Amino acid sequence: PGAGQAARRSQPLVPTILPRPKEDPTMSSLTCPYSRRCGGCQLLAMSYEEELAHKQELTRRHLSRFGKLLPILGAANPCYYRNKVEAAFGLDRSRKVIAGTYEPRSHRIVDINSCLNEDKTATAIIVTIKKLLPSFRLAPYDEDARTGFLRHVLVRRGIHTGEVMVVLVTASPVFPSRQNFLKALLAAHPEITTIVQNVNNRRTSVLLGDREQTLYGPGFIRDTLCGMSFRISPRSFYQINPAQTEVLYRRAIKAAGLTGKERVLDAYCGIGTIGMIAAADAREVIGVEQNPAAVRDAIRNAKSSAEALAGAIGQKIGKCFYIYDSNYDVAPQYYDNMMMVRSKAMMADSAEAGAPEEPSLDFKTIKLEYNVQTKFVLE
């Protein structure tokens, strides 16, 4: 548990053991029946303090040459933290419905009924859907034959609000027995606040398609982060570990040393979380994002937060400006566009791949090409 994916060991590690968080459970006693096939908990044999030390050393190796490296801040509870859970659906050799993650470097599904990383409510909903499919004669999608109905299920839960979104990713917009299926799912899980059908009929490993319709509820959920409310749509990015996100954001904003006179660039801004939280301490905030759905959510979030918060802080948040940049995946053009903003501080969460060598490529370009000072705060 934690970041999950461990980088390749290119040289021996000599870790410095860090203090264990006071509320932390005994990680060394945890076991997972799926870990050998799943590959998501490669460090499960370590105690939590050993895992932190291992990651601190990996991060030092890859990032320390770019700026000051601060100690990792361990989680109070490193289990069941993921507020977003995705599951692929299929059939095993006996034609039984299975759901879970893919084995590494394959499209073989590991049938999972519980996970140490995932929110328990989200996992339980996926297990229920797996059990419901045969009753309604809804078949999982077969990638080779291109037949079947349900490809994936995505569940997002607002940890502070309790709101739950279920996204059913289907191969066809036609949904047989739709109302009866929804009725049965909501009866089993009344905590669900919205259900969305996303249609993906392409030959692709990308989870979500471009078409979607709301089947129940408003089509989005809200969650609270650092005291602010954020709207989250099916295709928008939102940090998967809200407890550690609050720790990370507060440390990053403190490290930026804002005085109220700065223009802040929120790079890879998603739905605008860190930029809006930093807005109280800055002159203005500009967010740049490639996902148009996330940009729409960011604009809505800034407007609603400005209305909810009175005075100067609300006015600053209301002036947050968000830009859609289609060059997001073309690094040189994206960096050029960001630097045109001429911001005093830039905040970027670029560790989505889970290994420190990935964001080191971004930081190398930012630091060397644009002479931006860097400081790292690690969750």
N, C-alpha and C positions, 0 to 999 in steps of 0.2 A: 504493500500500500504506500501511497505517496505519489510521486510522479509516474511510477510504474515501469517505464522503460529505462533500462540501464545502458549506458554507452559502452562500446567495446573497450576492453582494457588493453591499452597499447604499452603500458609500463606498470611496474609494481606500484601498488598503493601503500602509502604509509599514513593512514588517517589519524587525525587528532580527535579523540572522543569528546563530543559535546554533551552538555548537561541534558538530561531527559526532562521534557515538560512535566510539570507536577501532576496534571490530570491524565497523563498518557497511560493507556492500558498496557499490559505486558505483551509487546509485539511478538516476542520469541515463542509465546504459547499458541499463536494463531496458526491455523492450518486451512488449506483450501484444496478440495478434491479436484479442482479444475486447473490448478496452477501449471502443471506440466504441459498440458495441451494449449491452454489459453495464452500464456506468455505475458500476462498483464502484471503479475506480481513476481518479477524475477529476483527481488531482494527479500522475499518473505523469510528466508532462512536467517537473515540478520535481525538483531534487536533494532529498535527504532534509533537509538543513539549511534549504532554502527552504520545504519542506513544514511543518517544525516552526515556523518563523517565521510562516508564514501562519496556522497554527492557534493560535499564541500570541496573534496580533493579534485573531483572531476571538473567542477566549476573553476577552481583555482587554475587548473591546467589549461583550460580553454579561454578564460576571460580575463585573468588577472593582468595580462599585458596591456589591456585596453583601459583600465581605470581601477579605482579603489574597490576592493572586494570586501564586503561586510559579511559577518557570520550568518549562516542560515538560521532562520527563526522557525523552530519546529512547531508542528500543530499540537493543540491541546488534545485533540482526538483525531488521529490519522486514519480512522476507518469510517466507511459509509458516508463519505464526504461529497461524492459526485452528484450534483443536482440535475445532471443530464445523462440519461442512459439510452443507448441505442442497441437494438437487437436485430439480427438478421433471422429470417424465418425460412425453414426448409423441411425436408423429410429425411428420416434416417433410412437404413436399409430395410427395416420392417414396415416402412411407410407411416411411421409415427411422426407427428408434428414436433419439431424441435425449434428452439430459439436461443440465440446467444451471440457470441462473438466468433470471428473467424480465427482459425489456427494461424499462427504467423506464416507469412509467405504462401498462403493457400486460400481457397474458398471453401474449405471444410468447416462446417459450423460446429462449435462446441456447445452442446446443450447445457445451459446454465440455469439453475433455480435459485441461487443465492450468490452474492458477491461481496467481498470485504470492502471494495471500493465504492460500490454503488449505493445510492439512497434506497433504503429498504422498501419504501412505498412504491417507488418506480419499478423496482425489480418484481414486486408482488403483482403489479398491474400487467407486466409482460407475461408472467407465468399464467395469469388468469386468461389473457388473450390466447395463449397457446392452447389452453384447455377448451376454450369456447369454439375455436375454428371448426373442429369436426362436427360439432352439434349443428352448425349452420351451413355445413357443406362448403366451407370456404377453404380453398387449397392454398398452401404456400407457393410462392413463385418458383418455378424451375428455370434457372439461368440457361441451361443447355437447350431444353425444349421450348423455351419462351412461352410456357403455359403456367396457369395458376394466377392467384389474385394478390395475396399479401407478400410484399417484399421485405419490409422492415417496419419496426415500431420504434418511435422516439418518444421518450417521456421526459418532461421537464417539470421540476417542482420548485416553487418559491419557498425556500427554507424558512424565511421569516413570515411570509404571508400564508403559507399552507396551500396556495393555489397550485393546481396540477393540470398540465397540458399533455394530452396524448395525441401524437401524430401517427396516423396509419398511412404508410407509404404503399400504394397499390400500383399494380401494373396497368389497371384500367379504371376509368372514371365510373364505370358501372359497378354498383355495390349491391349485390344480391342480399336480400333480407336485412337491409341496412337498419331500419328502425328497430327490429327485434334484437339485432346484435347490439346496438347501442343501449337499448333498454337493459339487456342482460349485463353488459359491462358496467353500466352506472349502478345497477342494483348491487353488484359485487363490490364496487368502489365508489361510493357516493362522494368521496373526497375529490373526484375529478371535476374540474370547473370548466374545461373546454376540450373538445375533440375536433381535430382537423384531418381531412383526407388530403394527402399530397399524392399526385399522380406522376409516376416516373416509368415511362414505357421504353426508355432508351437502353441500349446495351452499354452499360457503364457501371463502374464501381462507385460513382458518386451517389450518396445516399438519397438526397432530395431532388425532385423534379421541379419544373417551373410552374406547374399548375396546382392549385390547391383550393379547397372549399371548406368552409366551416360547417361542421355537422351538429355541433352542440356548443353553447356558450359563446363568448365574445371572439374567439379565435386567437387570443393571446393571454398571457398571465402577467402578473406584476410581482416584483420582489423588492425588498428594501436592502439597500447597501449604504453603510455609513450614514444612516438616518434619512436617505433620500429614496424615493420610490421610482422604479424603472419598469417600463413596459417591455415585454419580451415576446417577439413573434417566433413562429416556427423556424424561420431561416436566419434569424439574427444570432450573432455571437454574444454569449454572456459567460462570464467566468464560472467554471464548474465547481470551484471550491470557495463558497462565499465567506466562510470564517477566515481563511487565510488571505482571501482577496482584501478584506478590510485591513488586515495587518499590513499587507503589501502596499496598498494605496496610501495609507497614512505615512508609512516610512518613505515612500517615493516622493510624496508631496513635501515632507519635511526636508528630504535631501535636496530638493529643487531650490530651497531657500527663497521662496516667493515673498515679495514685499508689497504686492498690490500694484506694481507698475509694469509688470511683464505681460508680453503676449506669449501665451502657451500653445504649443502645437501638440495636439493629441493624435499621435500617429497610430494607425491600425485601431481606430477609435471604437469600432463596434457600435453599440447602442449609446455610447457617450458617457460611460460611467465615471472613469477617472477624471476626465476633463471637467464634467459638471461638479464633481466633488472638489476639484482644485480651483474652480472658478471664484470661490469666496476669497481666495488669497492672491488672485491675479487681476490684471487689468482687463484682459479678454482671453478667450479660448477659441481656437480653431481646430476642428476635428477633420481628419481625412480618412476615408474608408472606401473599400472596393465593393462591398455588399450593399446594393441599393435598398434592400429591406431593412438592413441595420441603420442606414442613414435616415430612412423614414421614421424608424423608432426613436433615433437620437433627437430628431427635430421635435417629435411629439413629447419626448421626455423632458427636453429643455423647456418647452412651453408649459407643461403641467407642473413642473417643479417651480418655475418662476411664479406661477399663480398660487402655489401652495406656500411658498416662502415669501414673507413680506420684507420690505425694506431693500437695502442696498444689495444684499446677497441674492434675493430673488431677481433683481434687475440685472445683475451680472450673469446669472444663469440664463436668463431670458435672451441675453445677447450672444450666447454661445453659437458659433457658426459652424455648420457641417457641410463638407464637400464630398461629392462622389468622384473618385478617381479611378478610371478603368485601367490605369497603368500599374496598379497594385502588384501584379505578378511580374512586372518588368522592372527590376530593381533600380537601374540607373535613372530611368525616366521618373519613377516614383520619388526617389530621393531628390532629384532636381526640383520637382514640383513642391515637395515639402520645404526645401530650403528657400524657395521664393517667398515663403511666408515670413522669413526673417524673425523667427521667434527667439525669445531669450531662453526658454526652457522647452525641451522636447521630452515627452513621456511616451515610451513605447513598450508594449508587452509583446515580445517577439519570441517567446519560448513555447509556442504551441506544439512544436514537435516533441517536446519533453526531454531533449538532450541538450546540454550546454554548447556543443559544437555547432548547433544550428543557428542560434541567435548571434554567435560570435562572428558569423559572416556579415550579418547586418551591422553590428557594432564596428567592425573593421572598416566597412565602407563609410559609415557615418562619421567616425572619428578621423580617419585619414583623409578622406576626400573633402569633408566639409568643416574640419577643425572644430568639432563639437566636443566639449568636455563630457566625459561619461562617468557615472557612478552606478554601482550595481546594488540593488536591494533584493535579496533572495527569500522566497517563501519556502 
